[in-house]
């Protein structure tokens, strides 16, 4: 008989969980759950296949999860920021798609005030509605600490870019994404790489600044203070009018919307992109390839992130003892026409 531990993607071993059983039996995790809890509407052949997979993997379901099965509402509380930024909005959209595919409904609450105390109140409100789990899209670095201090009766999964990782945190690797953007500019020959960063308390902005600094430091290039915007095109335009652009300069912008404003400001100043200054953005918004010039940027896989969040929720609900820490999802540099070698 096989051992109860399975090999993870990173080569390590872990105890088998309900998703391993589902994969081996060729069924959904919901079907496995119905077999485990002796619920109806499972074909005898399917039940036998699931039971065989359980035996083969020596899978032992969590007693706590089994005790809670009859009290579930199949509803997840989702806390989103109250601003229409591309990243958080995309995460929420793809998470909703993944939740529907798993036959869960989502109760979404937009937190207009990103203050940690306000987020705490929103989470407490969702808990009173008896949701099975809470998903939090974090846009303020202080939110996680406040929420972790709550006496939570259900799992909480956070989508955040904080450098600190954990079993209930899912993220995209903003740090390495930022380094890839700066590396691209440096390899083109740029030695003065400015940074138009996002808000100072935004986890994404913090990680992208860290990546920008570390790549410059490793290459022994000059590190100037970053300029901050608020993720909007208007803020990118304002900063773009004020940037000290020298021949051969390049700008790494913290998101594509600020890049859009930046490109407009540079044109107003009579500066050509990429002839006079190269620009790299972050996100790869749908419009990025249709700007003038088409924008070099860092693509984030929000679709996969939404699926990962939902899988983390399901494991936390079905098998809380088997939740493990995940590696942040990689980003991909998309090279277009807004970057070129400096022309002195």
N, C-alpha and C positions, 0 to 999 in steps of 0.2 A: 504494500500500500504506500502511496506517496506521502511525503512529509507535509505537515500543515503549513510550512513556510514557503513562500513563493519569491521569485526573483523580481525586484523592482527595475524600473528603467535605468537607474544609475548603477545597477549591478549588486546592490545590497539586497538582503533578504528581509522579509517581514511576514507576519501572520496573514493567512488567507482571509479575505473579507468577502462580503456579499457580492461584490462586483466580479471577483475572481470566479466565484461559483457560477454567476450568470454567464460569463464568457465561456467557461468550460462546458456548460450545459446548452449554450446557444439560445438563451432566453433573456428577457429583461430582468433587471434587479427586482422590479415589482412582482414578477412571477415567483422569483426565489422567496421574496418576503411572504407571499401568500402560502407557499408550501411550508415554510418554517412555522408560520402561525396557524397552519391547518385551516386555511380559509377555503371557501368553495370556488367554483369557476376555474379549476385547473384540470386539464385533461389528464387522464391516468398515465398516458405515455409520457407527457411532459413532466408530471410529478415524479415518475420513476427516474427520468433523466436528471432532474434536479437532485433528487435524493442520492443518485449515484455520484454526481459531482461533489456533493457535500461529503460523502464518505471518502471519495478519492483524495480530496483536499484536507480531510479531517477538520472541516470547518465547524467552529462552535459559535453560534450566534450570541450576541450580548444579551444577558438576562434583562438588563435595564431597558434596552431597545424593545425587546419583546413585551415587556410590561407596559410600555407606552403606546403600543401599536393601536389599541382601540381608542385612544384619546387624541389621536392626531387629527388636525383639521385640513391637512394637505394645502396649507397656505403659508407662504413665506413673506415676511416683512422686508421691504427693500427701502433703504434710506438713501436718497440721492441729494446732491447739492441743488440749491435753488437757482442755479445759473446755467444757461444753455451751452456750456463748454463742450466741444466735440468729444473729448476723451470720456468724461463721465457719462455723457448722453449715449455714446456708443456702447459703453460697458453695460448700462442699464438695458438698452435695446437687445443686445445679444444674450444677456442673462434671462430676460423675459422669454425669448425664443427657446432657450434651453429648458427653462422651467415648464413651459407649456408642453414641450416634448416629453418631459417626465411626468406629465399630468398633475402638475402643481399650479395653483393660482398664486398671483403675486399682488400683495397689497403695498403699493408704492406711496411713499410720503416724501415730498420735497422739503428739505430743510432750508428755508429761505435764509436763516441766520446760520452761518457755518461755525459759530462759536461752540466750543465743546459742551458747555452747559446746556445750550439749546438742543444739541444732538442727543444728549442724555435724556432730555424730556421726550423727544420723539421716540427713542428706543423704548422707554418705559411705556409709552402709549401703545406701541405695537405689542408689547408683552401682555398688556391687559386684553388685547384682542385674541389671545391664545394662538398666536402663530407658532408653527413648528420650528422655525429658525428665523434669524435676522441676518440680512446681508447689508453691509455698510460700505458705501463708496466714499472713501476718506479724502477730503480736500484740505484738511487742516491738521498740522502735525500734532496738535494737542488732543485730538478727538479720541485716539486709541486708548490713551492713558485713562481718560475719564470713563469711557465705556467699560474698560477692563475692571474698573472699580465697582461696577454694578453687580448685584446678586442675580445673575441671569439663570433662568430656569430652562432655557433652550440654547442651542448652539448659536454662536455669532461668528460669521465669516466676514472678514474685511478685505476689500480690494484696495490696496494701498501700495505706494512705492517706497515706503520707509526702508532704510537700510537693514533694520532689524527684521528678521524673518521669524515665522512661527507656524505651528501646525494648522492654525485657522486663518492664515494670511495667504492671499493669492496676489500675484503681481506680474507686471512686465518689467524687464530689466532696463530701467531708465538709465542707470549708471553706464552700462556698457553701450547702450544706444547713443548716449552723449559722447562717449569716447570715440565711437565709430565715426560720428559726424566731424569731430575735431581732427581725428586721424586723417580723414579724407582731405580736409583742407590743408593740413600740414604736408601731406604727401604730394599735393599739387604744388607746394612751394611757398605757401602763405606762412609768414612768421609773426604776423600781428592779427590774432584771432579774437575778436570781441564777442561778448555774450550778451544777448538780449534775453533776460531770464523772466520767468513767471513770478507770481507773488511769493514773498519771503516765507510764508507759512504753508505753502503748498508742497506736499511730499514729492510730487513729480519735479517741481522746480528745484527743490533741495538736492535731489539725486542727479539731476542734469547739471547743476552747477558743480557738484562734486566730480562728476565725470569729466567735465570741461577742464576744471583745475588740474586734475590728476594727469590727464593726457598732455596738457601744456607743460606741467612740471617734469614729466618723464622725458619730454623732448627739449627741456631747458629753454622754453619759449617764454616771452614776457606774459605775466598774468596781471591784467588790469581788473579793477573792480567791475563786476557785472552791472548792467543797467536793467532795471526791473519794470515790467509791464504787468497788466492784469489779465493776460491771455487774449485780449481783444485786439482786433485790427487797429482800432483807434489808438490804443496805447502803443502799438508797434509803430504807427505813423508818427506819433509825438516823439518817441525816442529816436526814430530815424532822422528827424529834422535836427536833432541835437548831437548825434554821434560825431566823434572826431575821426573822420575818415582820411587816412593817408594812402598814398599809392601802394597797391598790393595788399590792402586790408581785406579781411573777410569777417563775416558775422555769422555766428551760430545762434539762431533764434530758438527760443524755448518751445514754440509751437508754430504751426503753419499760419494760423490767423494773425499772429503778430508779424509773421513774415510778409503777409499780404500788405499790411499797413507799412511795413518797412520798405518794401519794393516801391510803393507809391511815393513815399517820402524821398527816396533816393532819386527817383525820376524827377521829382520837383526840384531837386538840388542840381540837376544836370549830370548826375552820376550814372554810368552805365553798368548794368549787371549782365554778365560777369566781367566785362572788360576792365572796369574800375574797382569793383568790389564783388566778391563772391558771397552768396547767401545760402545757408542750409537751414531748413526748418525741421519740424518734428511732428509726427502724426500721420502724414500722408492723407490729408483730407481729400475727398473726391475731386475738389477743384484744383488740387496741386499741380496736376499735369497739364492744366489748361491756362495757367497764369502766363504772364509775359515778363521774363522768360519762364518756361516750365520749371517748377521748383524741385531742386534736390532736397530730399527730406528723409527722415527716419520713420519707417512704417512700423506700426504696432498692430498685432493680430488680436483685435477686440473680439472677433468671433470665437477663437479658441479660448480666450480669457473667460467669456461668458459661460462656455461649456465647463471650464475648469471650476469656476465658482459653483455651478450647480452640482458638479460631482462632489466637491468638497462639502456642500450642504447635505447631500444624500448620505455620504459616508458618516458625517457628524450625527445625522439623525438615526441612521440604520445601525451603524457600528461605531459608536463614539470612542471605543477603546482602540480602534485601529487607525485613527487620524494621524497622518504623518506630515512632516514639513516638505513642501514642494520647491523645486528650483524655479526661479522666476522665468517666465517665457522670454525667448530671445526677440530682439528687434532686427529689422533688415534695412540697410541703407539703400535708398533708391536714388541713383545718380541721374540727374537731368541736366538742363542747360543753364542753371543759375550759378554753377561753379565752373571755374577753369583755372589754369595756372595764372599767377599774377603777371600783369604786363607792365613792366616798369618803364 
